[in-house]
Amino acid sequence: MLKGIPTEISSELLKALADMGHGDILVIADDFYPPYSKTPNGRSINAKGNTAPEMLDAILKLFPLDTEYEAYPVEYMIPDADANINLSQRPKVWDDCIRVCEKHGLTKEQVGEIERSKFYEKAGRAFVTVCTSEREAYGCFIIQKGVM
């Protein structure tokens, strides 16, 4: 047992976070995301029972973000521009995660949107995918590791 590690962080996730290097990508995935087909060479870690904002908050307590080289060290998935999807309202999970980022020192402007198809392309290079129980549509996030 270690002191100061959030309870949402399993030993498997703690090791993955420690193994990541500068510029590596981590995906926080909602309950609908297919980690094995989207990132076949990456690690997939189960964090069921947690929402995306809960996992983002826990991870950011330990994880430096790449604020020096990335305009958006945190990105959230939005529908593709040409998709025939009409969100009746902005998903609450987006703003919840933006508030988490602000709590950890980012500005709202450092959290970017990324279209679904581009998200999948970028997520294909992820070092690890953290699979949550997030049920809100488009509750997927990419974070890029920085240095301390």
WOURSUL-V716296 format. One record per residue. N is the residue number from 1. NEAR is the number of other ideal C-beta (glycine too) atoms within 10 Angstrom. Layout:
BEGIN
N NEAR
N NEAR
END
This chain:
BEGIN
1 4
2 7
3 4
4 6
5 15
6 15
7 8
8 19
9 22
10 14
11 10
12 13
13 23
14 15
15 13
16 21
17 19
18 8
19 11
20 18
21 8
22 13
23 14
24 19
25 21
26 26
27 27
28 28
29 27
30 21
31 14
32 12
33 23
34 12
35 20
36 9
37 9
38 19
39 22
40 9
41 8
42 21
43 18
44 19
45 21
46 15
47 24
48 8
49 9
50 21
51 22
52 28
53 24
54 20
55 27
56 30
57 20
58 20
59 23
60 19
61 14
62 14
63 18
64 14
65 21
66 19
67 17
68 10
69 11
70 17
71 10
72 19
73 21
74 24
75 22
76 25
77 26
78 21
79 16
80 13
81 8
82 8
83 11
84 6
85 11
86 6
87 10
88 4
89 5
90 10
91 18
92 11
93 22
94 20
95 14
96 17
97 25
98 19
99 15
100 22
101 23
102 13
103 12
104 15
105 10
106 18
107 10
108 10
109 8
110 17
111 22
112 14
113 14
114 19
115 15
116 16
117 14
118 15
119 23
120 18
121 12
122 15
123 24
124 15
125 14
126 24
127 19
128 22
129 27
130 30
131 20
132 26
133 16
134 26
135 12
136 16
137 14
138 22
139 26
140 26
141 31
142 24
143 26
144 23
145 19
146 17
147 12
148 5
END
